[in-house]
Amino acid sequence: MSEAMILDHAAECTTDFLIYTGDFCSYCRALKNLLDGRGLTYTEYNFDRYEGMRMGVVKATGHRTVPVVFDLRGEQPMFIGGFDETNRFLKKRS
């Protein structure tokens, strides 16, 4: 169910990335600034606005903190991790 939810969210996106965030999260703000600064688009789901979504994403990814980032530019959504992992991932690709 939880992996299917993420795949459904990804299928609905027409953006480069799918991100799951939380309110009052400095790393979430930093992630959005990073993506915006590189001209990359994202679809955001905020856990504080969707009850129960966090547990589904944690179950599917094992990632317990926010943000949770998926790259949608390939054929399949690719789980990257959080802010630090995304920052390293984008540096390798530039």
Backbone torsions as a table, in degrees:
resi	resn	phi	psi	omega
1	MET	NA	-47.2	-176.2
2	SER	-68.6	-41.6	177.4
3	GLU	-66.1	-37.9	178.2
4	ALA	-63.0	-38.0	178.0
5	MET	-61.1	-45.5	179.6
6	ILE	-63.9	-44.0	178.5
7	LEU	-62.8	-37.3	175.6
8	ASP	-64.1	-45.8	177.5
9	HIS	-59.2	-45.5	-179.3
10	ALA	-62.4	-40.3	-179.4
11	ALA	-65.0	-29.7	-179.7
12	GLU	-79.4	-16.7	-174.9
13	CYS	-80.1	145.9	170.2
14	THR	-120.4	28.8	-176.2
15	THR	-115.5	172.8	179.8
16	ASP	-73.7	-34.0	-174.5
17	PHE	-135.0	152.8	170.4
18	LEU	-114.8	125.5	-178.7
19	ILE	-128.2	142.9	173.9
20	TYR	-112.5	129.0	-172.3
21	THR	-131.4	180.0	174.4
22	GLY	-141.0	157.8	175.4
23	ASP	-66.0	151.5	174.9
24	PHE	59.2	34.3	-178.3
25	CYS	-111.2	109.7	-178.6
26	SER	-67.2	-32.3	178.1
27	TYR	-69.2	-32.0	176.7
28	CYS	-66.1	-44.0	177.6
29	ARG	-62.6	-44.4	179.1
30	ALA	-61.5	-40.1	178.1
31	LEU	-61.8	-47.2	-179.3
32	LYS	-63.8	-37.8	175.7
33	ASN	-64.1	-41.0	178.7
34	LEU	-61.6	-49.2	-179.2
35	LEU	-65.4	-44.6	177.9
36	ASP	-59.2	-42.9	-179.1
37	GLY	-63.4	-24.5	179.0
38	ARG	-99.0	4.7	179.3
39	GLY	71.0	25.5	-179.2
40	LEU	-99.7	139.7	-177.8
41	THR	-95.5	156.7	-179.8
42	TYR	-150.1	153.1	170.6
43	THR	-109.7	131.0	-174.4
44	GLU	-114.0	133.1	168.6
45	TYR	-117.1	121.6	-178.5
46	ASN	-96.6	119.6	-177.8
47	PHE	-58.3	-28.9	-178.7
48	ASP	-72.5	-11.7	179.7
49	ARG	-108.1	-7.4	-178.8
50	TYR	-129.3	95.0	-177.5
51	GLU	-61.0	133.6	177.2
52	GLY	86.1	-13.2	-177.7
53	MET	-67.4	-38.3	-177.3
54	ARG	-55.5	-46.8	-176.7
55	MET	-64.1	-35.6	177.0
56	GLY	-64.7	-41.1	-179.9
57	VAL	-70.7	-40.6	177.2
58	VAL	-61.8	-43.2	180.0
59	LYS	-61.2	-40.2	-177.5
60	ALA	-76.4	-32.9	-172.2
61	THR	-110.5	-24.9	-172.8
62	GLY	78.8	-0.8	-178.0
63	HIS	-90.4	115.5	-171.5
64	ARG	-95.9	-9.9	-177.6
65	THR	-111.7	167.1	175.3
66	VAL	-107.3	151.8	-0.1
67	PRO	-78.6	164.5	173.0
68	VAL	-120.9	125.1	-168.4
69	VAL	-123.2	134.9	174.1
70	PHE	-124.1	133.1	173.5
71	ASP	-87.9	124.3	-177.4
72	LEU	-105.2	9.9	-174.0
73	ARG	-80.2	-12.2	178.0
74	GLY	-95.9	-169.0	179.6
75	GLU	-69.6	-33.3	179.2
76	GLN	-123.1	147.0	174.6
77	PRO	-59.1	136.0	-179.4
78	MET	-116.9	119.5	176.6
79	PHE	-70.4	126.8	178.9
80	ILE	-101.5	-47.8	-176.5
81	GLY	135.4	-136.1	179.8
82	GLY	-104.5	-155.4	-177.2
83	PHE	-62.5	-51.5	-176.0
84	ASP	-59.2	-43.9	179.8
85	GLU	-65.1	-38.8	179.3
86	THR	-67.7	-41.3	178.0
87	ASN	-59.6	-46.6	177.8
88	ARG	-64.5	-42.3	-179.8
89	PHE	-59.0	-45.5	-178.6
90	LEU	-71.2	-33.3	177.5
91	LYS	-64.5	-38.2	179.3
92	LYS	-67.0	-28.8	-175.4
93	ARG	-93.5	-0.4	-177.7
94	SER	-96.5	NA	NA
